[in-house]
Amino acid sequence: ERLEEENDNETKAENDDDEVREYDFSKLPEEHCRYCGIHNPACLVRCNICKKWFCNHRGNTSGAHIVNHLVRAKHKDVSLHK
């Protein structure tokens, strides 16, 4: 019964990916979104001008974090994570 509870909790955690998670920025890898801390390589884009990483998540902004950065910084060149 306890194993079933653990599996249910893991499934719930996997389904909660749409929630914004707060990260301790001091413990994150170099490749993380500068706005929200997401560090999943499949979600990241690097600005080739400033070499910072951003995700495609909106969070509390009006657009995706990478789009928000590009507009505000007037940068125009990005690369996907390898």
LUMTORVO-759383 format. One record per residue: residue number from 1; y, x, z of N, C-alpha, C, O, CB in turn; residue in three letters. Coordinates in nm, 4 decimals, always signed. Glycine has a CB too. Example, Ala and Ser with C-alpha at 12.3 -4.5 7.8 and 13.67 -1.06 7.14 Angstrom:
2
REC; kollo; nv; nu; nw; cav; cau; caw; cv; cu; cw; ov; ou; ow; cbv; cbu; cbw; rovex
REC; 1; -0.5690; +1.3190; +0.7800; -0.4500; +1.2300; +0.7800; -0.3300; +1.3200; +0.7800; -0.3319; +1.4236; +0.8465; -0.4473; +1.1308; +0.9046; ala;
REC; 2; -0.2250; +1.2850; +0.7080; -0.1060; +1.3670; +0.7140; +0.0030; +1.2900; +0.7870; +0.1138; +1.3409; +0.8039; -0.0598; +1.4084; +0.5725; ser;
This chain:
82
REC; kollo; nv; nu; nw; cav; cau; caw; cv; cu; cw; ov; ou; ow; cbv; cbu; cbw; rovex
REC; 1; -0.1197; +0.0833; +0.0000; +0.0000; +0.0000; +0.0000; +0.1257; +0.0875; +0.0000; +0.2234; +0.0572; -0.0684; +0.0000; -0.0946; +0.1221; glu;
REC; 2; +0.1219; +0.1961; +0.0774; +0.2378; +0.2857; +0.0818; +0.2615; +0.3518; -0.0534; +0.3763; +0.3704; -0.0936; +0.2185; +0.3929; +0.1898; arg;
REC; 3; +0.1542; +0.3877; -0.1243; +0.1651; +0.4486; -0.2563; +0.2327; +0.3523; -0.3537; +0.3143; +0.3939; -0.4359; +0.0262; +0.4895; -0.3088; leu;
REC; 4; +0.1989; +0.2243; -0.3444; +0.2619; +0.1241; -0.4294; +0.4111; +0.1157; -0.4023; +0.4900; +0.1016; -0.4958; +0.1970; -0.0121; -0.4083; glu;
REC; 5; +0.4515; +0.1241; -0.2750; +0.5934; +0.1217; -0.2397; +0.6658; +0.2416; -0.2991; +0.7760; +0.2270; -0.3520; +0.6110; +0.1195; -0.0873; glu;
REC; 6; +0.6052; +0.3608; -0.2912; +0.6662; +0.4813; -0.3470; +0.6813; +0.4684; -0.4977; +0.7847; +0.5059; -0.5530; +0.5826; +0.6055; -0.3124; glu;
REC; 7; +0.5792; +0.4156; -0.5649; +0.5875; +0.3960; -0.7096; +0.6967; +0.2956; -0.7453; +0.7694; +0.3148; -0.8428; +0.4525; +0.3489; -0.7649; asn;
REC; 8; +0.7084; +0.1884; -0.6666; +0.8134; +0.0901; -0.6901; +0.9512; +0.1532; -0.6736; +1.0420; +0.1257; -0.7520; +0.7977; -0.0288; -0.5948; asp;
REC; 9; +0.9671; +0.2377; -0.5722; +1.0948; +0.3043; -0.5487; +1.1292; +0.3993; -0.6628; +1.2449; +0.4066; -0.7042; +1.0914; +0.3803; -0.4163; asn;
REC; 10; +1.0296; +0.4726; -0.7145; +1.0534; +0.5632; -0.8260; +1.0927; +0.4852; -0.9513; +1.1835; +0.5259; -1.0238; +0.9289; +0.6485; -0.8532; glu;
REC; 11; +1.0262; +0.3755; -0.9764; +1.0585; +0.2928; -1.0924; +1.1992; +0.2376; -1.0788; +1.2750; +0.2355; -1.1757; +0.9568; +0.1779; -1.1082; thr;
REC; 12; +1.2343; +0.1932; -0.9599; +1.3687; +0.1404; -0.9374; +1.4721; +0.2493; -0.9625; +1.5748; +0.2225; -1.0247; +1.3827; +0.0846; -0.7940; lys;
REC; 13; +1.4480; +0.3705; -0.9162; +1.5416; +0.4807; -0.9364; +1.5572; +0.5109; -1.0846; +1.6679; +0.5396; -1.1302; +1.4947; +0.6061; -0.8613; ala;
REC; 14; +1.4479; +0.5048; -1.1609; +1.4552; +0.5297; -1.3043; +1.5348; +0.4207; -1.3755; +1.6028; +0.4485; -1.4743; +1.3150; +0.5392; -1.3635; glu;
REC; 15; +1.5271; +0.2993; -1.3272; +1.5984; +0.1882; -1.3891; +1.7445; +0.1815; -1.3488; +1.8208; +0.1047; -1.4074; +1.5313; +0.0593; -1.3542; asn;
REC; 16; +1.7850; +0.2594; -1.2509; +1.9222; +0.2588; -1.2032; +2.0078; +0.3623; -1.2750; +2.1134; +0.3993; -1.2237; +1.9252; +0.2837; -1.0543; asp;
REC; 17; +1.9659; +0.4102; -1.3920; +2.0392; +0.5138; -1.4640; +2.1785; +0.4693; -1.5063; +2.2648; +0.5538; -1.5298; +1.9614; +0.5563; -1.5850; asp;
REC; 18; +2.2026; +0.3388; -1.5166; +2.3336; +0.2903; -1.5573; +2.4367; +0.3017; -1.4456; +2.5569; +0.2946; -1.4712; +2.3234; +0.1468; -1.6030; asp;
REC; 19; +2.3909; +0.3191; -1.3232; +2.4834; +0.3330; -1.2119; +2.5480; +0.4707; -1.2150; +2.4848; +0.5689; -1.2539; +2.4116; +0.3101; -1.0780; glu;
REC; 20; +2.6736; +0.4772; -1.1741; +2.7428; +0.6056; -1.1656; +2.6959; +0.6757; -1.0389; +2.7004; +0.6187; -0.9299; +2.8989; +0.5873; -1.1660; val;
REC; 21; +2.6514; +0.7986; -1.0542; +2.6043; +0.8755; -0.9395; +2.7063; +0.9814; -0.9052; +2.7663; +1.0423; -0.9938; +2.4670; +0.9394; -0.9677; arg;
REC; 22; +2.7256; +1.0032; -0.7778; +2.8168; +1.1076; -0.7351; +2.7374; +1.2342; -0.7094; +2.6339; +1.2318; -0.6428; +2.8955; +1.0649; -0.6091; glu;
REC; 23; +2.7869; +1.3450; -0.7628; +2.7197; +1.4727; -0.7484; +2.8069; +1.5682; -0.6693; +2.9295; +1.5573; -0.6689; +2.6854; +1.5318; -0.8853; tyr;
REC; 24; +2.7420; +1.6616; -0.6027; +2.8128; +1.7711; -0.5363; +2.8418; +1.8743; -0.6446; +2.7526; +1.9496; -0.6837; +2.7285; +1.8333; -0.4160; asp;
REC; 25; +2.9643; +1.8785; -0.6928; +2.9999; +1.9633; -0.8058; +2.9757; +2.1115; -0.7786; +2.9577; +2.1883; -0.8732; +3.1442; +1.9417; -0.8421; phe;
REC; 26; +2.9749; +2.1534; -0.6540; +2.9515; +2.2947; -0.6231; +2.8055; +2.3349; -0.6444; +2.7752; +2.4538; -0.6542; +2.9923; +2.3240; -0.4793; ser;
REC; 27; +2.7142; +2.2364; -0.6518; +2.5716; +2.2658; -0.6674; +2.5192; +2.2338; -0.8071; +2.3991; +2.2454; -0.8315; +2.4922; +2.1885; -0.5653; lys;
REC; 28; +2.6060; +2.1941; -0.8982; +2.5639; +2.1565; -1.0323; +2.5518; +2.2780; -1.1228; +2.6185; +2.3790; -1.1005; +2.6613; +2.0568; -1.0920; leu;
REC; 29; +2.4666; +2.2688; -1.2255; +2.4603; +2.3778; -1.3233; +2.5913; +2.3841; -1.4027; +2.6711; +2.2904; -1.3991; +2.3389; +2.3587; -1.4194; pro;
REC; 30; +2.6124; +2.4930; -1.4730; +2.7343; +2.5090; -1.5537; +2.7498; +2.3948; -1.6547; +2.8613; +2.3510; -1.6830; +2.7322; +2.6443; -1.6276; glu;
REC; 31; +2.6395; +2.3480; -1.7077; +2.6413; +2.2428; -1.8085; +2.6347; +2.1060; -1.7413; +2.5268; +2.0496; -1.7235; +2.5242; +2.2602; -1.9075; glu;
REC; 32; +2.7497; +2.0541; -1.7047; +2.7592; +1.9207; -1.6453; +2.8901; +1.8566; -1.6885; +2.9865; +1.9260; -1.7209; +2.7495; +1.9274; -1.4900; his;
REC; 33; +2.8931; +1.7244; -1.6887; +3.0148; +1.6528; -1.7255; +3.1232; +1.6800; -1.6222; +3.1012; +1.6639; -1.5022; +2.9881; +1.5009; -1.7376; cys;
REC; 34; +3.2382; +1.7208; -1.6687; +3.3491; +1.7545; -1.5788; +3.4100; +1.6314; -1.5135; +3.4840; +1.6438; -1.4159; +3.4565; +1.8299; -1.6545; arg;
REC; 35; +3.3804; +1.5143; -1.5651; +3.4320; +1.3919; -1.5049; +3.3390; +1.3364; -1.3973; +3.3832; +1.3017; -1.2877; +3.4544; +1.2874; -1.6119; tyr;
REC; 36; +3.2089; +1.3284; -1.4298; +3.1190; +1.2566; -1.3388; +3.0027; +1.3399; -1.2859; +2.9365; +1.2973; -1.1913; +3.0646; +1.1368; -1.4080; cys;
REC; 37; +2.9753; +1.4568; -1.3432; +2.8700; +1.5428; -1.2919; +2.7337; +1.5242; -1.3554; +2.6392; +1.5937; -1.3178; +2.8576; +1.5220; -1.1487; gly;
REC; 38; +2.7201; +1.4330; -1.4504; +2.5913; +1.4162; -1.5179; +2.5520; +1.5492; -1.5796; +2.6347; +1.6154; -1.6421; +2.5978; +1.3041; -1.6265; ile;
REC; 39; +2.4261; +1.5891; -1.5627; +2.3827; +1.7185; -1.6154; +2.2543; +1.7089; -1.6977; +2.1821; +1.8076; -1.7116; +2.3624; +1.8158; -1.5015; his;
REC; 40; +2.2263; +1.5936; -1.7507; +2.1137; +1.5736; -1.8413; +2.1550; +1.6259; -1.9789; +2.2490; +1.5728; -2.0380; +2.0711; +1.4219; -1.8478; asn;
REC; 41; +2.0873; +1.7289; -2.0317; +2.1262; +1.7866; -2.1612; +2.1320; +1.6856; -2.2758; +2.2095; +1.7039; -2.3697; +2.0306; +1.8955; -2.1976; pro;
REC; 42; +2.0521; +1.5802; -2.2698; +2.0514; +1.4799; -2.3761; +2.1798; +1.3970; -2.3784; +2.2065; +1.3279; -2.4767; +1.9317; +1.3884; -2.3599; ala;
REC; 43; +2.2585; +1.4029; -2.2726; +2.3802; +1.3226; -2.2626; +2.5075; +1.4044; -2.2802; +2.6170; +1.3483; -2.2779; +2.3839; +1.2528; -2.1298; cys;
REC; 44; +2.4956; +1.5345; -2.2976; +2.6126; +1.6213; -2.2940; +2.6610; +1.6680; -2.4305; +2.5830; +1.6860; -2.5241; +2.5829; +1.7395; -2.2108; leu;
REC; 45; +2.7926; +1.6871; -2.4388; +2.8598; +1.7431; -2.5550; +2.9563; +1.8484; -2.5017; +3.0200; +1.8278; -2.3984; +2.9345; +1.6317; -2.6401; val;
REC; 46; +2.9673; +1.9619; -2.5724; +3.0589; +2.0675; -2.5287; +3.1819; +2.0704; -2.6181; +3.1708; +2.0676; -2.7406; +2.9887; +2.2050; -2.5296; arg;
REC; 47; +3.2969; +2.0758; -2.5572; +3.4215; +2.0950; -2.6298; +3.4269; +2.2425; -2.6691; +3.4234; +2.3296; -2.5822; +3.5474; +2.0524; -2.5432; cys;
REC; 48; +3.4352; +2.2711; -2.7974; +3.4354; +2.4096; -2.8442; +3.5680; +2.4808; -2.8205; +3.5749; +2.6032; -2.8316; +3.4024; +2.4134; -2.9906; asn;
REC; 49; +3.6708; +2.4081; -2.7889; +3.8013; +2.4686; -2.7626; +3.8067; +2.5247; -2.6201; +3.8408; +2.6413; -2.6004; +3.9142; +2.3652; -2.7840; ile;
REC; 50; +3.7733; +2.4422; -2.5219; +3.7837; +2.4851; -2.3818; +3.6489; +2.5209; -2.3198; +3.6434; +2.5677; -2.2060; +3.8488; +2.3761; -2.3000; cys;
REC; 51; +3.5385; +2.4987; -2.3950; +3.4020; +2.5321; -2.3508; +3.3550; +2.4509; -2.2305; +3.2652; +2.4951; -2.1588; +3.3941; +2.6785; -2.3172; lys;
REC; 52; +3.4123; +2.3355; -2.2069; +3.3696; +2.2476; -2.0972; +3.2758; +2.1404; -2.1520; +3.2821; +2.1041; -2.2695; +3.4927; +2.1819; -2.0266; lys;
REC; 53; +3.1885; +2.0907; -2.0641; +3.0890; +1.9903; -2.1010; +3.1332; +1.8516; -2.0548; +3.1931; +1.8360; -1.9484; +2.9517; +2.0256; -2.0407; trp;
REC; 54; +3.1021; +1.7503; -2.1377; +3.1348; +1.6116; -2.1065; +3.0201; +1.5230; -2.1537; +2.9437; +1.5607; -2.2425; +3.2697; +1.5689; -2.1727; phe;
REC; 55; +3.0091; +1.4055; -2.0938; +2.9022; +1.3131; -2.1326; +2.9593; +1.1977; -2.2135; +3.0803; +1.1887; -2.2345; +2.8282; +1.2596; -2.0082; cys;
REC; 56; +2.8718; +1.1108; -2.2581; +2.9115; +0.9948; -2.3371; +2.9218; +0.8695; -2.2504; +2.9274; +0.7582; -2.3026; +2.8121; +0.9719; -2.4509; asn;
REC; 57; +2.9242; +0.8868; -2.1206; +2.9311; +0.7746; -2.0265; +3.0774; +0.7365; -2.0030; +3.1641; +0.8237; -2.0000; +2.8615; +0.8108; -1.8916; his;
REC; 58; +3.1047; +0.6097; -1.9867; +3.2413; +0.5627; -1.9646; +3.2871; +0.5765; -1.8202; +3.4022; +0.6116; -1.7942; +3.2527; +0.4195; -2.0066; arg;
REC; 59; +3.1979; +0.5491; -1.7271; +3.2409; +0.5489; -1.5877; +3.3544; +0.4507; -1.5683; +3.3433; +0.3350; -1.6089; +3.2838; +0.6892; -1.5435; gly;
REC; 60; +3.4628; +0.4941; -1.5074; +3.5792; +0.4081; -1.4827; +3.6904; +0.4307; -1.5842; +3.8012; +0.3800; -1.5669; +3.6328; +0.4318; -1.3428; asn;
REC; 61; +3.6621; +0.5060; -1.6896; +3.7646; +0.5332; -1.7900; +3.7544; +0.4312; -1.9031; +3.6569; +0.3566; -1.9115; +3.7508; +0.6772; -1.8452; thr;
REC; 62; +3.8541; +0.4285; -1.9889; +3.8566; +0.3296; -2.0970; +3.7626; +0.3661; -2.2114; +3.7251; +0.2795; -2.2903; +3.9978; +0.3146; -2.1502; ser;
REC; 63; +3.7243; +0.4923; -2.2212; +3.6325; +0.5375; -2.3254; +3.5352; +0.6385; -2.2685; +3.5399; +0.6702; -2.1497; +3.7092; +0.5980; -2.4438; gly;
REC; 64; +3.4471; +0.6890; -2.3533; +3.3513; +0.7902; -2.3089; +3.4260; +0.9119; -2.2564; +3.5374; +0.9407; -2.3003; +3.2559; +0.8305; -2.4239; ala;
REC; 65; +3.3650; +0.9827; -2.1633; +3.4308; +1.0991; -2.1034; +3.4676; +1.2039; -2.2077; +3.5753; +1.2631; -2.1994; +3.3409; +1.1613; -1.9978; his;
REC; 66; +3.3802; +1.2284; -2.3061; +3.4135; +1.3260; -2.4091; +3.5312; +1.2777; -2.4927; +3.6194; +1.3566; -2.5266; +3.2922; +1.3531; -2.4987; ile;
REC; 67; +3.5337; +1.1500; -2.5259; +3.6444; +1.0956; -2.6048; +3.7744; +1.1030; -2.5252; +3.8789; +1.1398; -2.5791; +3.6151; +0.9495; -2.6465; val;
REC; 68; +3.7676; +1.0686; -2.3993; +3.8848; +1.0754; -2.3133; +3.9403; +1.2186; -2.3102; +4.0613; +1.2387; -2.3213; +3.8495; +1.0275; -2.1705; asn;
REC; 69; +3.8529; +1.3164; -2.2954; +3.8961; +1.4567; -2.2942; +3.9599; +1.4969; -2.4264; +4.0672; +1.5572; -2.4288; +3.7778; +1.5485; -2.2641; his;
REC; 70; +3.8929; +1.4628; -2.5372; +3.9444; +1.5028; -2.6691; +4.0833; +1.4444; -2.6952; +4.1702; +1.5125; -2.7497; +3.8477; +1.4581; -2.7798; leu;
REC; 71; +4.1037; +1.3207; -2.6570; +4.2333; +1.2567; -2.6786; +4.3398; +1.3193; -2.5898; +4.4485; +1.3529; -2.6369; +4.2241; +1.1060; -2.6519; val;
REC; 72; +4.3093; +1.3348; -2.4626; +4.4101; +1.3864; -2.3683; +4.4432; +1.5329; -2.3929; +4.5587; +1.5733; -2.3797; +4.3615; +1.3693; -2.2253; arg;
REC; 73; +4.3419; +1.6136; -2.4291; +4.3639; +1.7565; -2.4502; +4.4004; +1.7886; -2.5953; +4.4361; +1.9020; -2.6270; +4.2397; +1.8344; -2.4100; ala;
REC; 74; +4.3914; +1.6894; -2.6824; +4.4166; +1.7074; -2.8256; +4.3263; +1.8137; -2.8864; +4.3678; +1.8914; -2.9724; +4.5622; +1.7445; -2.8490; lys;
REC; 75; +4.2018; +1.8154; -2.8397; +4.0997; +1.9041; -2.8953; +4.0206; +1.8251; -2.9993; +4.0119; +1.7025; -2.9910; +4.0050; +1.9611; -2.7827; his;
REC; 76; +3.9623; +1.8955; -3.0980; +3.8968; +1.8239; -3.2066; +3.7591; +1.8774; -3.2444; +3.7010; +1.8293; -3.3416; +3.9836; +1.8271; -3.3259; lys;
REC; 77; +3.7051; +1.9734; -3.1727; +3.5806; +2.0369; -3.2142; +3.4799; +2.0320; -3.1008; +3.5083; +2.0796; -2.9909; +3.6051; +2.1822; -3.2582; asp;
REC; 78; +3.3605; +1.9742; -3.1262; +3.2567; +1.9619; -3.0243; +3.1216; +2.0081; -3.0779; +3.1014; +2.0164; -3.1991; +3.2473; +1.8172; -2.9750; val;
REC; 79; +3.0289; +2.0381; -2.9863; +2.8904; +2.0728; -3.0208; +2.7971; +1.9963; -2.9294; +2.8268; +1.9750; -2.8118; +2.8652; +2.2264; -3.0093; ser;
REC; 80; +2.6835; +1.9551; -2.9848; +2.5790; +1.8922; -2.9032; +2.5053; +1.9987; -2.8246; +2.5073; +2.1164; -2.8608; +2.4799; +1.8117; -2.9912; leu;
REC; 81; +2.4410; +1.9577; -2.7179; +2.3584; +2.0490; -2.6395; +2.2386; +2.0898; -2.7225; +2.1840; +2.0073; -2.7958; +2.3135; +1.9843; -2.5060; his;
REC; 82; +2.1965; +2.2142; -2.7131; +2.0822; +2.2649; -2.7918; +1.9506; +2.2160; -2.7370; +1.8450; +2.2491; -2.7911; +2.0822; +2.4170; -2.7947; lys;
